[in-house]
Amino acid sequence: MDARTLTATTESAGTRLDAFLAAQLPGLTRSAAARLIEGGFVTVDGRPAGKSVRLVGGETVSVTLPEAEEPEARPEAIPLDVVYEDGDVIVVNKPVGMVVHPAPGHPDGTLVNALLHHCAGSLSGIGGQMRPGIVHRIDRDTSGLIIAAKNDAAHAFLAAQLADHTLARTYECLAVGNFKEDSGTVDAPIGRHRTDRKKMAVVPDGRRAVTHWEVIARYRGVTHLRCRLETGRTHQIRVHLAYIGHPILGDTVYGAKKPVPGLTGQCLHATALEFIHPATGKKISLTCPLPEEFTRMLEKLQRRRQEISCR
């Protein structure tokens, strides 16, 4: 059992208890919160409460979370776009919409399920049963290069590079708005959002996060950027660009809530990966092309720019 104690702030005044819990506990849906309340796992100021109770602010909400049953990661014959592979590592171009590892709500169809089948079980065990071989992650709706280790020695070697920032990851994205400068750096700490615990945000007590960016091309109302991660916080590029007023096109979490026609996720792609090979010591530099959705959007922006210039 996992016991949590939450304090309702004045900002939570008028919020239903189930909605408050869903906002405060990452990964907890409103329906799951309601089941916890109905099961007697939640108290407000020491007393049981109904899911529809509205908070006034200042209450102490205590939650006991039952032990979650982890789904078992099983091999699945899911096609993979393998960019590089040898006896120690595998690098895959992950498509938009694919979750990296199984989790509640996503027990199958993940990159891990596909890797278990492709590698015939030959993956590092450092990440545990649910994340075998996984050295780093990218968001479900972000596409591009991700590396996995086939043995524990390779995993430890790559994880050390990730920690000392020598495992270089470069992304391209379409950011909303126009940038005055040609390049820049966002150095702002990232942590959990104060009121919506499912989101990340720039917060004073967050972990150090640094993103370097440069302009590739400018269009009307949209800028094509190349971003290089110095650190690797959750949703880092998305949070940093939103923080400086330029959310990623199609990002309905940190940008406009209305989806962009033609995009199934944010226009963010991991284009390049560079690392020292754990066995040979040689530098490996890999790239992959932009996905079709991204290139179609670029073509649309280029046509619009040409039409305007011809007027």
C-alpha positions in Angstrom: 0.0 0.0 0.0 1.2 3.5 -0.9 -0.2 6.3 1.4 -0.3 9.9 0.1 -1.3 13.1 1.9 -2.4 16.0 -0.2 -3.4 19.5 0.8 -6.2 21.3 -1.0 -5.2 24.9 -1.8 -7.6 27.8 -2.3 -7.2 27.2 -6.1 -8.9 23.9 -5.6 -12.0 25.5 -4.0 -15.1 24.2 -5.7 -13.4 21.2 -7.3 -15.0 17.7 -6.9 -12.9 15.3 -4.8 -12.5 12.8 -7.7 -11.3 15.5 -10.1 -8.9 16.9 -7.5 -7.3 13.4 -7.0 -7.0 12.9 -10.8 -5.2 16.2 -11.2 -2.9 15.6 -8.3 -1.8 12.0 -8.8 -0.1 11.3 -12.1 -1.5 8.4 -14.0 -4.8 8.3 -12.0 -7.9 8.8 -14.1 -11.0 10.4 -12.7 -12.9 7.1 -12.8 -10.1 5.3 -11.0 -10.2 8.1 -8.4 -13.9 7.6 -8.0 -13.3 3.8 -7.4 -10.7 4.6 -4.7 -13.2 7.0 -2.9 -16.0 4.4 -3.2 -13.7 1.7 -1.8 -12.9 3.7 1.3 -9.3 4.5 0.4 -9.8 8.3 0.6 -10.5 10.5 3.6 -10.9 14.3 3.9 -9.7 15.7 7.2 -9.8 12.2 8.6 -13.4 11.4 7.5 -14.7 9.3 4.6 -16.2 11.4 1.8 -18.1 10.9 -1.4 -16.7 11.4 -4.9 -18.9 14.4 -5.6 -17.9 16.3 -2.4 -16.5 19.7 -3.4 -13.4 21.0 -1.7 -13.3 24.5 -0.1 -9.5 24.7 0.3 -7.4 23.9 3.3 -8.5 20.3 3.7 -6.1 17.4 4.2 -6.9 14.6 1.7 -5.4 11.2 2.6 -5.2 8.5 -0.1 -4.2 4.9 0.2 -3.2 3.5 -3.1 -3.5 -0.3 -3.4 -0.5 -2.1 -4.9 -0.9 -2.0 -8.7 -0.6 -5.2 -10.6 2.1 -4.6 -13.2 1.1 -5.9 -16.7 3.5 -8.6 -18.0 5.5 -7.5 -21.0 5.1 -10.1 -23.7 6.8 -10.3 -27.1 4.6 -9.1 -29.9 5.3 -9.3 -33.7 5.1 -5.5 -34.3 7.0 -4.1 -37.2 10.0 -2.0 -36.3 12.0 0.6 -38.3 15.5 -0.5 -37.2 18.1 2.1 -37.9 21.1 0.4 -36.3 21.6 -3.0 -34.6 24.4 -5.2 -33.4 25.0 -7.6 -30.5 25.0 -4.8 -27.9 22.5 -2.1 -29.0 19.5 -1.5 -31.2 18.3 1.9 -32.4 14.8 2.2 -33.6 12.8 5.0 -35.4 9.7 5.1 -33.2 6.5 6.2 -34.9 4.0 8.7 -33.4 1.5 7.0 -31.2 3.7 4.2 -29.9 4.1 4.0 -26.2 7.7 3.1 -25.1 6.9 0.5 -22.4 3.8 -1.2 -20.9 2.0 0.7 -18.1 -1.5 0.7 -16.7 -3.8 1.5 -19.7 -1.1 0.5 -22.2 -0.4 -3.2 -21.5 0.6 -4.1 -25.0 1.4 -2.7 -28.4 4.5 -0.9 -27.0 8.0 -0.6 -28.2 9.1 -3.0 -25.4 6.7 -5.6 -26.7 8.1 -5.2 -30.2 11.7 -5.3 -29.0 11.1 -8.5 -27.0 9.9 -10.2 -30.1 12.5 -8.7 -32.4 15.5 -9.4 -30.1 14.1 -12.8 -29.0 14.4 -11.8 -25.3 18.0 -10.6 -25.6 17.6 -7.2 -23.8 19.2 -5.7 -20.7 17.5 -6.4 -17.4 18.5 -3.2 -15.7 15.3 -1.4 -16.6 13.3 -4.1 -14.9 10.6 -6.4 -16.2 8.5 -3.7 -17.7 11.4 -1.7 -19.3 13.9 -4.2 -20.5 16.7 -2.6 -22.5 15.2 0.9 -22.3 18.0 3.5 -21.8 15.9 6.6 -22.4 12.3 7.4 -23.4 10.5 9.7 -25.8 6.8 10.6 -25.5 4.1 8.6 -27.1 3.2 11.3 -29.6 6.9 12.2 -30.4 8.6 10.2 -33.1 12.2 9.4 -33.9 15.4 7.7 -32.7 15.5 5.7 -29.4 18.2 3.4 -28.3 17.9 0.1 -26.3 20.6 -2.1 -24.8 20.8 -5.8 -25.4 22.9 -6.6 -22.3 23.5 -5.1 -18.8 27.1 -4.0 -19.6 25.9 -2.0 -22.7 23.0 -0.5 -20.7 25.3 0.7 -17.9 27.7 2.2 -20.4 25.0 4.1 -22.3 23.3 5.2 -19.1 26.6 6.8 -18.0 26.7 8.7 -21.2 23.1 9.8 -20.7 24.0 11.1 -17.2 27.2 13.0 -18.3 25.4 14.4 -21.4 27.7 12.7 -24.0 24.9 10.7 -25.5 23.7 13.5 -27.8 20.1 13.7 -28.9 18.9 16.2 -31.5 15.3 17.0 -32.4 13.4 19.0 -35.0 10.1 20.6 -34.4 7.6 23.2 -35.6 7.1 25.8 -33.0 4.2 28.3 -33.0 5.2 31.9 -33.5 8.1 33.8 -34.9 11.6 33.8 -33.3 13.6 37.1 -33.5 17.0 35.4 -32.8 18.5 32.7 -34.9 19.6 30.5 -31.9 19.3 30.5 -28.2 19.2 28.4 -25.0 16.5 27.8 -22.4 18.0 27.1 -19.0 15.0 26.7 -16.7 14.3 24.0 -14.0 11.5 21.5 -14.7 9.2 19.7 -12.2 5.6 18.6 -11.7 3.0 21.2 -12.4 1.7 22.7 -9.2 -2.0 22.0 -9.8 -2.1 19.5 -12.7 0.2 16.7 -11.6 0.0 15.0 -14.9 1.9 17.8 -16.5 5.4 19.2 -16.2 6.2 22.9 -15.8 9.1 25.3 -15.2 9.2 25.5 -11.4 11.8 27.1 -9.0 12.5 23.9 -7.2 12.6 21.7 -10.3 15.5 19.8 -11.7 18.0 21.6 -13.9 16.9 21.5 -17.6 18.8 23.0 -20.6 17.6 23.0 -24.2 19.6 24.6 -27.0 17.7 25.7 -30.1 18.4 27.1 -33.6 16.2 28.2 -36.4 16.1 26.1 -39.6 13.4 28.0 -41.4 10.8 30.7 -40.8 7.2 30.6 -42.0 4.2 32.7 -41.4 3.3 32.1 -37.7 5.5 28.9 -37.4 9.2 28.4 -37.0 11.1 25.2 -37.9 13.6 24.5 -35.1 16.5 22.2 -34.4 16.7 21.4 -30.6 19.6 19.8 -28.8 19.1 18.4 -25.3 21.8 19.1 -22.7 19.6 17.4 -20.0 16.7 14.9 -20.4 13.7 15.9 -18.3 10.2 14.6 -19.0 8.6 16.6 -21.8 11.6 19.0 -21.7 11.5 20.5 -25.2 7.7 20.8 -25.1 7.8 22.5 -21.7 10.7 24.8 -22.5 9.2 26.0 -25.8 5.8 26.6 -24.2 7.6 28.5 -21.4 9.1 31.0 -23.8 5.8 31.4 -25.6 6.3 29.1 -28.6 4.6 25.8 -27.9 5.1 23.0 -30.4 2.5 22.8 -33.2 0.0 20.0 -32.4 0.9 19.8 -28.7 -2.6 19.9 -27.1 -1.1 19.5 -23.6 1.3 22.5 -23.5 -0.2 24.5 -26.4 -3.5 25.1 -28.1 -6.1 22.5 -26.9 -7.6 22.2 -30.4 -5.9 19.5 -32.5 -4.2 20.7 -35.7 -5.7 19.1 -38.9 -3.3 16.6 -40.4 -1.4 16.0 -37.2 -2.0 13.0 -34.8 0.5 14.4 -32.3 3.0 17.2 -31.7 5.3 18.1 -34.5 8.4 16.9 -32.7 10.9 14.3 -34.1 14.1 12.9 -32.7 16.3 13.2 -35.9 19.8 12.4 -34.7 21.5 10.3 -32.0 25.2 10.2 -31.2 26.9 7.9 -28.7 30.1 6.0 -28.0 29.6 2.3 -28.7 29.8 0.3 -25.4 31.9 -2.5 -26.9 34.1 -0.9 -29.6 34.6 2.6 -28.1 33.8 4.1 -31.5 31.5 7.1 -32.0 28.2 6.1 -33.7 26.2 8.9 -35.4 22.8 8.1 -36.6 20.0 10.1 -38.3 16.5 9.4 -39.6 14.2 11.3 -41.9 11.2 13.4 -40.8 7.9 11.5 -40.6 5.3 11.9 -43.3 3.0 14.1 -41.2 5.9 16.5 -40.5 7.0 16.7 -44.1 3.4 17.3 -45.3 3.1 20.1 -42.8 6.4 21.6 -44.0 5.2 21.4 -47.6 2.0 23.1 -46.7 3.9 26.0 -44.9 6.2 26.3 -47.9 3.3 26.5 -50.4 1.6 29.2 -48.2 4.9 31.2 -48.1 5.2 31.0 -51.9 1.6 32.1 -52.4 2.1 35.1 -50.2 5.4 36.1 -51.9 3.6 35.9 -55.3 0.9 38.3 -54.4 
